[in-house]
Structure formats: structure tokens, C-alpha cells
Amino acid sequence: MVWRGACALGVVAAGLSAAPASAQFFLKNYDYSGAPVQGDEPGIMQTLPDATPTEKTAALVWTMRSALNVAALQCQFEPSLLTVGNYNAILLDHQEELKNTWTTLMKYFARTAKSAKGGEAAIDAFGTRTYSSFATVASQYGFCRTASSIGREALFMPRGSLAQLAQTRMRELRNSLVPYGEQRFSRYIGFDRATLPRLDAMCWGKKGEWQVKKCGSIGWPPAGAAVAAAQ
């Protein structure tokens, strides 16, 4: 089950003390912050038809926990983020709330499924899709820094208040899956000014030479590149 999988990482870094994330990938990071959510907004978590407010909140907390689990696995390239230690500490410090959250989800899927077996399959699918939704490569820096910040804040939240944290920062966590780079100095990606010469057979002689009389100036290389090369 997903709950057992959530704890599989183990307390591998229990001896590490919590500290502010020190990794700085850019001079100025993109601001991913967003408005608070309830959980049923598009793109925040999987849709749970006919779920009660309590069940939606449980799903939101579990979605945040899943994201921090993914971060613990994907962000070990930068140890100063403490994603592993923070995640393991959260499992211990907030275990009662997480246990209740999981129980609430199990009851939801048992209630909405046609059978007990169907409920187990549904909650397993929910867990798998939730984990997969946080897989990222292009925005790894942004996601890892955001998850590290949220994980650290969770350590200082009173027990029983993960729902409040999830509502406050889940949109930010989702936003961090969109890649952004350096914000201090703008960089633009454009097209090279070089042009491709015509490839018509009539424009080329038997020896591969360009036929100016038939097709005009070849325009290659561009004038700017020629000047730069001369300089």
C-alpha cells in the first residue's frame, strides 16, 4: 500500500539537524508563490468525485506528502537542501496526522468503489498518479528548492497542522514544476540571422558553384557574420 511505501525511505538522516536550505542555483530564483487552495482547484491534485471537504483536505495533505517524498528521492544531488532528512523527520513528527489522512482516503475509496478490491485498486492508482505528477527534469532546480522550503516549514508547524501548510503552499509547489531560469539577468532565445541559400538545381553549376546570374547573390554567410569574422 502507499502508506507503507511512504515510510520505506527510512530515517536515514535522523541525526541531521534542520537548517535553512543553502543551495542557490541562480542569482535570483523565480517566484513560484501562489494563492491558497482548497484542493479542488484545477491542476492541484487528482479529482475526487463526491468527496467531502474532510476527504478533499486529506487528499491535499497526502498529495503534499507525496511531493516531499519525490523530492527526497530526486533532490539528493544537492545535500544542502536536506530533502531526505526533512522528509524522514516529517514522517515521525506528523505521523498521527498522516495516519489519519491515509485512513480518511481509504474510507473514501472504499465508499465510492463498487467493491473492496476495487477500492484498493483505486487508492493504489491514486497514489501512483500522484507520485508521477511530480516527476520533473526540466524544472528540477525549482521543484527541489521549493520542496526543501516546504519540508523545512513543515518541521516547525504544530502537529495536526499539515492541512494548513498544504492549503497555503500547494499551488507554489505545483508552480515549481514549470521551468524558469535566472531572473536577475534576462536571457532571450531567438533565431540565428543566418539564412539558407536556395537549393534549386538551376542555382548551381556542374561543379557546385553558385549561379549569380540566375539566382542573384547567395546571401551566405550573412553580412554581420562576415564583418565579425573580418574583425
N, C-alpha and C positions, 0 to 999 in steps of 0.2 A: 504494500500500500504506500501511498505518497508520504504519509507521516513517518513511516519507518525510513523511507528514502531521505527525508529531510534531515534526519539525525545521523545518517550514515557517514557524514563527513567527520564526525567525532570532535572531541575537544582537543584538537591537535596543537592549539596555541593558547591554552588556558593560562600559561604563565606570562603572556604578554599583557602589559597594561595598555588601556585605551589611550590614544593620543590623537591630536588633530591630524588629518590627512596632510602629508607634506609633499606629495607628488604634484609637480607643476609641469604640465605638458606644454602649455602655451603661456606667453607673457600675460595675455588676458583671455580667460576662458569665456565661452559663450554662456549667456544667462538662460538656463533652461526652466527657470521657475514658472509656475502657472497657478491658476486659481484652484481652490479646494474642490474636491469632488465627493460624490456620494457613492459612486461605484457603478451606476447605471448609465453614465455618460459614454458616448461612442469612443471606442479605442482605449478605454481604461482597463477593462477586464472582460472576460467572457460573459456573454449574456446568460442570465439565469431566469428563464420564464417562470412567472408566478411565484417568484421568491419574495419572502417577507423582508422588511427593512433589516431585521436582525440577520437574516441569511445573506443579504447583499453585503452587509458590513463584514460578516465572516469571510465571504469570498474576497473582499477587498484586502483584508488583513493577510489572507493566505496568498494572494497574488503578490503583495509586497514581500512576504517572506520568501516566496519562490524566486523573486528577482534578486534578493540578497544572497540566496543560495547559489544562483547562477553566477553572481559576481564573485563569490568565494571561490568558485571553480575557474572562472575566466580571467580574473584580475590578479592572479598570483605573480604575473610578470613584474609587478611593482609592489614589493613587500610593504613599503611605507603606507600604502592605502589601508592595510590591516583588515582587508575584507574577510579573510579566513577567521582571524581572532575575534573580530566583531560579531560575525555570524554565529560562531560557536557560543559566544557569551550571551547572545540574544536567546538562543535555544534554551539556555539554562535559566537566565533571569526571567524570561517571559514564558516559561514552559506551561504554566497553568492557563494563560490566555490562549496560547497556541493550541493546547489540547482541547479547550472548549470550542475554539474556532473550527477545528477539524471535526469535532463531534456534531456541530451545527451543520456543517457541509454534508456529512454522511447522512444526517436525518433528512436534509433537503433532497438529495438524490434518491434516497430510499422512498421518500414521499412522492416524488414526481416520476419515478421509473415504474414500469409495469410489473417488475419482479425484483426480488432481492439480487439475483445475479445481474439483472440489468442495471440496478443501482450501483453495484460495484464497478461494472464496466464504465458507467457514465462518470463516476468520480475519478477513475483512473484516466479516462480520456481528458477530463477537465485538468488534471494535474499535468499530463503530458503536453497539452496545448499551451497551458500557462507557462511552463518552462520554456517551450520552444519560442514563445512570443518575445522572449528577452534575449534570444541569441543575436549577437551583433558582431560584426567585424569592422565595418567602416567607421562606426562611432564608438569603438571600444574605449578610447580615452574619455569621452564624455560620459558614457554609461558607468565606467568604473569609478570616476571621481564622484559622480552623483550618488551611486550606491554606497560608496565609502562614507560620504557625508550623512546619508540617511541611516546607515548602520551605526555610526557613532552616536547620532542623536537618539536612536532607539535605546542605547545603553543607559542614557541618562533620563529616559522617560519613566515615570512611575509605573509599576506593574499594573496591568489592566488598561493601559492607555495606547496600545499599538494601533487601535482603530483610529484614534485621533491623529496619530502620526501618518497613517496611511491616507486618510482623507486630506491631510494638508499637503503631502508631498508626492502622491502617486502620479499626478499629472506631470510633475517635474521629472519623475523617473521615466515615464513614457516619452516625454520630450527628448530625453537624453539619448534615445535610440536613433535620433536624426543626426547625421554627422555635420559638425561645424569645425572649422579650424581656428587659426589665430585671429583674434578680434582687435588686437592693438594696431596691427598694420594690415590694411586691406590688400588683398591679392585678387587679381582678376584672371580668369581663364578665358582666353579668346582664340581666335583662329590666326594662324600664320598668314602673312600677306603674300606668301609665295603663291604663284598661280601655275596651273598645269598647262603645258603647251598643247595645242591641238594635235590629235593623233590621227587625223585623216591621212590616208595614203598619198593624196595629192600634195601634202605639205612636206613630203620627204623625198629626197632623191635616192638613186640606186645605192649610193654609198652611205646613206643615213644622214645626209646633210639637210639642213632646214632650207626650204624654198621661200626666200623672202619675197620674190616677185609674185608668187601665187598666194601666199598666206600672210604677208606682212611681217612685222617684227615679231620675233618669237616671244619676247617678254620674259625671258628666263636667263639668268636669275633676276629677281625684282631689282629695280633701281636702288632701293635702300640697302639691300644686301651687298650689291656691287660696290657702293660707296663705302660701306663699313669694311669690306674686305680690303679695299684700296688703302684705307686709313690704317 
